[in-house]
Amino acid sequence: MSNARREKRRATMRYAAIYTPVEEGGYVVTFPMLPGLVTEGNTLAGARRMAAEAVAGYVESLLRDGLPIPKDATRVEAVEVHVAMPATIAAARRNAKISDEDMEDIRDARRAKAEAKRKGTVTWELLKSELGL
């Protein structure tokens, strides 16, 4: 038997993956069409690598067990919504339950903005970027 016949055929498959950032850093990856399959990575690039390995292993195990390989017809789209936002920071704080520490950061940013405008030395855009707003 020739080497060509002994080699396995390779197929390219595509599955939708959902990359969800986690508080402690990194991403958790889930796959709507592959129930129970979850992986993670410390970075988006790492999560993508882990996702590819996880899907390959999942599909290979289905093949070994003689089970059908799901076709992914998942359609991923962004949904745009328009939401009425509170008119004031106080209302936003009540609705979003902003912490006292975050409220103090907002107040500091407001004071810094007012001071910069008074002095005319710093642009608001620069100040926002420096404060991460």
ChimeraX attribute file (.defattr): number of C-alpha atoms within 10 A of each C-alpha:
attribute: neighborCount
match mode: 1-to-1
recipient: residues
	/A:1	5
	/A:2	6
	/A:3	7
	/A:4	8
	/A:5	8
	/A:6	8
	/A:7	8
	/A:8	8
	/A:9	7
	/A:10	6
	/A:11	5
	/A:12	4
	/A:13	12
	/A:14	10
	/A:15	17
	/A:16	15
	/A:17	20
	/A:18	15
	/A:19	19
	/A:20	14
	/A:21	16
	/A:22	11
	/A:23	7
	/A:24	7
	/A:25	10
	/A:26	18
	/A:27	22
	/A:28	21
	/A:29	21
	/A:30	19
	/A:31	19
	/A:32	14
	/A:33	15
	/A:34	18
	/A:35	8
	/A:36	10
	/A:37	14
	/A:38	16
	/A:39	20
	/A:40	22
	/A:41	19
	/A:42	15
	/A:43	14
	/A:44	17
	/A:45	12
	/A:46	13
	/A:47	20
	/A:48	18
	/A:49	14
	/A:50	19
	/A:51	25
	/A:52	15
	/A:53	12
	/A:54	17
	/A:55	20
	/A:56	13
	/A:57	12
	/A:58	15
	/A:59	17
	/A:60	14
	/A:61	13
	/A:62	14
	/A:63	12
	/A:64	8
	/A:65	9
	/A:66	9
	/A:67	11
	/A:68	9
	/A:69	14
	/A:70	12
	/A:71	11
	/A:72	14
	/A:73	11
	/A:74	12
	/A:75	6
	/A:76	9
	/A:77	6
	/A:78	5
	/A:79	5
	/A:80	6
	/A:81	6
	/A:82	5
	/A:83	6
	/A:84	6
	/A:85	9
	/A:86	12
	/A:87	8
	/A:88	9
	/A:89	13
	/A:90	13
	/A:91	12
	/A:92	13
	/A:93	15
	/A:94	11
	/A:95	11
	/A:96	9
	/A:97	11
	/A:98	13
	/A:99	10
	/A:100	10
	/A:101	9
	/A:102	11
	/A:103	15
	/A:104	11
	/A:105	13
	/A:106	15
	/A:107	13
	/A:108	13
	/A:109	17
	/A:110	12
	/A:111	12
	/A:112	17
	/A:113	18
	/A:114	13
	/A:115	13
	/A:116	15
	/A:117	13
	/A:118	10
	/A:119	9
	/A:120	10
	/A:121	9
	/A:122	14
	/A:123	11
	/A:124	16
	/A:125	11
	/A:126	10
	/A:127	15
	/A:128	13
	/A:129	9
	/A:130	9
	/A:131	13
	/A:132	7
	/A:133	9
